[in-house]
Amino acid sequence: MRARRWDFISAHAGEFGVQRLCEVLDAARSGYYAWRAGARARADRAAAEAALVRAIRDVHQETRGA
């Protein structure tokens, strides 16, 4: 739920400003900036998880579902 709020703020910050959006949405600016700072880590984690899923599927297929 919060990620959607941060996404909305990020998408509209240029038009309305982060401070005003955070006030209207009752969100902490520090929370928004912390979320933004963690974007790279989230992307790296998602990529690592996708690679692991591919590896698991490959092993599952190689062992004919065993």
Secondary structure, 3 states (H helix, E strand, C coil): CHHHHHHHHHHHHHHHCHHHHHHHCCCCHHHHHHHHHCHHHHHHHHHHHHHHHHHHHHHHHHCCCC
